[in-house]
Amino acid sequence: MPKSEGEKVRKELLKKELLYQEGVIDSEEDYLFIPLKEAADSTLEEFEYEIVDREIKKRDKKERDYKNLVELPEDLEDHLPSSYDIVGDIALVKIPEEIEDYRRQVGEAILETHKNLKTVLKDKGVYGEFRKREVEYIAGEKKTETTYREHGAEFQIDVAEVYFSPRLATERWRIVEKTRKDETVLDMFAGVGPYTVLIGRNVDVKHIYSIDLNPTAIEFLRKNVKNNYLEHLVTIFKGDAENIAPELTCDRIIMNLPHSSRSFITSALSALEDEGTIHYYEIIETEEEETSLERLKKKIGGEGFSSEILEKRIVRTYSSAESHMAYDIFVEKR
């Protein structure tokens, strides 16, 4: 068929289960040759192209599970990480102590199974007031900066200098969908700006205030706001949200600091004129979830606000005994 028709026909053949997917699509001058299953001959009446006999190349089957490429003693195989985070073209993997000596093999195997990856780093956890991630080079290019894309937005990130989790993409989009036109939004712990940018790109809000304490996060937040053409919509503050938030007025607040959000509740409420919605995140012991929620509502009540839980959900399991919880809370001044 003519090359101009190739993609349309390929999709149709795929939908009808007639495409031989192990074969490589070939070309000659202005024409394409698309490989078909043997049973396709009698089911192609709707297509006006000639069926020809032609030798085809088979696709190289790329190994998809990195574990199959790592050679290590059988008694250590269970220690291979079952998952890892991918941020742009960087993979972040936690390496158990038992297979520390094989970390290079792990890194190279991950690169082998992901053609778009350039770097593999050992994730040694988050530390300090600025929530930086301690990383160690394993394989590929020696770098920590990357470009990450989510729901059409583009972010510049240094994974060693600012905390960022690609696993929260679904949760971030959930908040985008709840944000309403003409609202003023406060992103109290903005980081590199995933909530800020996604809301700004997808909702016709009045304004967004974004705060972070980490100077490097602020640097990348400014870049990401600029690169996504949102400078007219976003005001950025470098500093402590506890001091900055009470100076602002907003309708919707995002409190994505799950280890210590509770200590900022008073400041968040101070940023609401009469009423508003707070998206509150906290790491909570699973067995204490109801008790913890009652304490939170009591704390809000002590600040002179009534509260209604609009939605609560487990964002992810944080440990065997803890959950990363999200609460959408409507509050109104009494």
ZAMARGU-4260 file (C-alpha; in steps of 0.2 Angstrom, whole numbers, plus 5000, padded with zeros to 4 digits):
<rodrens>
0) 5000/5000/5000 | 5006/5018/4998 | 5015/5024/5014 | 5002/5038/5017 | 4989/5024/5020
5) 5001/5013/5031 | 4996/5018/5049 | 4977/5018/5045 | 4978/5001/5038 | 4990/4994/5051
10) 4978/5000/5065 | 4963/4992/5056 | 4973/4975/5053 | 4978/4975/5072 | 4959/4978/5077
15) 4954/4964/5066 | 4968/4953/5073 | 4975/4950/5055 | 4992/4959/5058 | 5007/4947/5061
20) 5015/4957/5075 | 5031/4947/5076 | 5035/4953/5058 | 5044/4969/5053 | 5035/4981/5042
25) 5045/4984/5026 | 5046/4998/5013 | 5051/5000/4995 | 5051/5017/4987 | 5033/5024/4991
30) 5026/5008/4997 | 5024/4998/5013 | 5023/4980/5015 | 5013/4975/5031 | 5015/4956/5036
35) 4999/4947/5039 | 4994/4931/5048 | 4992/4916/5036 | 4973/4916/5039 | 4971/4934/5033
40) 4970/4930/5014 | 4951/4927/5014 | 4946/4941/5026 | 4953/4956/5017 | 4940/4960/5004
45) 4938/4977/5011 | 4956/4982/5008 | 4960/4987/4990 | 4978/4982/4991 | 4987/4967/4983
50) 4993/4953/4994 | 5010/4947/4989 | 5022/4933/4994 | 5038/4941/5002 | 5051/4937/5015
55) 5050/4946/5031 | 5061/4949/5045 | 5055/4944/5063 | 5057/4957/5077 | 5070/4954/5090
60) 5061/4949/5106 | 5067/4961/5119 | 5068/4954/5136 | 5055/4963/5147 | 5059/4957/5164
65) 5076/4963/5170 | 5077/4949/5183 | 5080/4937/5169 | 5096/4946/5164 | 5104/4946/5181
70) 5116/4932/5185 | 5117/4929/5204 | 5116/4914/5216 | 5099/4906/5216 | 5097/4909/5235
75) 5099/4928/5232 | 5086/4929/5218 | 5072/4933/5229 | 5081/4949/5235 | 5080/4957/5217
80) 5068/4972/5218 | 5051/4968/5211 | 5049/4987/5206 | 5058/5003/5204 | 5053/5021/5200
85) 5056/5029/5183 | 5058/5048/5182 | 5061/5053/5164 | 5076/5043/5158 | 5082/5039/5176
90) 5077/5023/5185 | 5078/5024/5204 | 5080/5007/5212 | 5082/5001/5230 | 5095/4988/5232
95) 5094/4976/5247 | 5110/4974/5257 | 5110/4955/5252 | 5113/4959/5233 | 5124/4975/5235
100) 5138/4967/5226 | 5127/4964/5211 | 5120/4982/5210 | 5130/4985/5193 | 5122/4970/5185
105) 5105/4975/5191 | 5107/4993/5184 | 5114/4986/5167 | 5099/4974/5166 | 5086/4988/5169
110) 5094/4998/5156 | 5094/4983/5144 | 5075/4981/5147 | 5070/4999/5144 | 5077/5007/5128
115) 5072/5025/5134 | 5082/5024/5150 | 5099/5032/5151 | 5104/5031/5170 | 5101/5019/5184
120) 5103/5026/5202 | 5102/5017/5219 | 5088/5025/5229 | 5095/5026/5247 | 5080/5036/5254
125) 5074/5053/5258 | 5082/5064/5271 | 5083/5081/5279 | 5072/5096/5280 | 5072/5099/5261
130) 5067/5081/5258 | 5082/5077/5247 | 5084/5059/5240 | 5101/5051/5243 | 5106/5042/5227
135) 5121/5033/5221 | 5126/5030/5203 | 5124/5012/5197 | 5124/5011/5178 | 5122/5022/5162
140) 5126/5040/5161 | 5132/5049/5177 | 5118/5062/5180 | 5103/5066/5191 | 5094/5079/5181
145) 5080/5073/5169 | 5064/5078/5160 | 5048/5070/5165 | 5031/5071/5157 | 5014/5069/5164
150) 4997/5072/5157 | 5005/5083/5143 | 5015/5094/5155 | 5034/5094/5156 | 5045/5095/5171
155) 5063/5098/5174 | 5069/5088/5189 | 5085/5084/5199 | 5081/5068/5208 | 5095/5070/5220
160) 5090/5088/5225 | 5071/5088/5226 | 5058/5074/5231 | 5047/5068/5217 | 5037/5053/5215
165) 5030/5047/5198 | 5019/5035/5208 | 5007/5049/5213 | 5002/5053/5195 | 4985/5046/5197
170) 4982/5056/5213 | 4988/5072/5206 | 4976/5070/5191 | 4962/5066/5203 | 4965/5083/5211
175) 4965/5092/5194 | 4948/5085/5191 | 4941/5091/5207 | 4948/5109/5205 | 4935/5122/5199
180) 4935/5136/5187 | 4939/5153/5195 | 4946/5146/5211 | 4962/5152/5219 | 4973/5138/5224
185) 4987/5136/5237 | 5000/5123/5234 | 5008/5123/5251 | 5022/5111/5248 | 5024/5113/5229
190) 5041/5105/5226 | 5045/5106/5207 | 5027/5110/5204 | 5017/5094/5198 | 5001/5100/5206
195) 5004/5118/5202 | 5008/5115/5183 | 4995/5102/5180 | 4981/5112/5188 | 4987/5128/5179
200) 4987/5119/5162 | 4971/5110/5163 | 4959/5121/5174 | 4954/5139/5171 | 4958/5145/5189
205) 4960/5162/5195 | 4977/5161/5202 | 4989/5148/5210 | 5001/5152/5225 | 5015/5139/5226
210) 5027/5138/5242 | 5042/5128/5245 | 5056/5129/5258 | 5069/5120/5247 | 5079/5133/5237
215) 5083/5120/5223 | 5065/5115/5222 | 5060/5133/5220 | 5073/5135/5206 | 5065/5120/5196
220) 5048/5126/5200 | 5051/5142/5192 | 5058/5133/5177 | 5043/5122/5176 | 5031/5136/5177
225) 5040/5146/5164 | 5042/5131/5152 | 5023/5127/5154 | 5018/5145/5150 | 5010/5148/5167
230) 5020/5163/5173 | 5005/5174/5172 | 4995/5163/5183 | 5007/5157/5197 | 5015/5167/5211
235) 5030/5157/5219 | 5036/5159/5237 | 5052/5153/5244 | 5051/5150/5263 | 5041/5142/5276
240) 5022/5138/5272 | 5018/5141/5291 | 5023/5159/5289 | 5018/5162/5271 | 5001/5154/5270
245) 4992/5165/5283 | 4996/5180/5272 | 4986/5173/5257 | 4968/5170/5253 | 4962/5155/5243
250) 4948/5143/5240 | 4957/5126/5238 | 4973/5120/5247 | 4984/5106/5243 | 4994/5099/5258
255) 5006/5086/5251 | 5018/5084/5265 | 5012/5067/5272 | 5025/5066/5286 | 5021/5082/5294
260) 5005/5090/5286 | 4996/5090/5303 | 5007/5103/5310 | 5002/5115/5296 | 4983/5114/5298
265) 4982/5131/5308 | 4992/5140/5294 | 4981/5132/5280 | 4965/5137/5289 | 4971/5155/5290
270) 4972/5156/5271 | 4954/5152/5269 | 4942/5167/5271 | 4926/5158/5276 | 4926/5141/5268
275) 4936/5130/5256 | 4943/5113/5252 | 4959/5105/5259 | 4967/5091/5250 | 4976/5084/5265
280) 4989/5069/5265 | 4996/5060/5280 | 5006/5044/5283 | 4995/5034/5296 | 4996/5018/5305
285) 4982/5008/5297 | 4975/5002/5313 | 4974/5020/5319 | 4966/5028/5304 | 4949/5032/5312
290) 4957/5038/5328 | 4969/5049/5318 | 4955/5056/5307 | 4945/5061/5323 | 4960/5070/5330
295) 4962/5079/5314 | 4943/5085/5314 | 4945/5090/5332 | 4960/5100/5328 | 4951/5109/5314
300) 4936/5112/5325 | 4948/5120/5338 | 4952/5133/5325 | 4934/5138/5323 | 4930/5128/5308
305) 4917/5114/5305 | 4923/5100/5293 | 4916/5087/5282 | 4926/5073/5274 | 4921/5073/5256
310) 4932/5059/5251 | 4945/5048/5259 | 4957/5035/5250 | 4972/5026/5252 | 4985/5033/5240
315) 4997/5019/5242 | 5003/5007/5255 | 5018/5015/5263 | 5024/5000/5274 | 5017/4984/5281
320) 5008/4994/5295 | 5006/5011/5287 | 4996/5019/5273 | 4998/5035/5263 | 4981/5043/5265
325) 4972/5057/5256 | 4957/5066/5263 | 4947/5079/5254 | 4940/5090/5268 | 4927/5104/5266
330) 4929/5117/5280 | 4918/5132/5284 | 4921/5145/5297 | 4908/5144/5311
</rodrens>
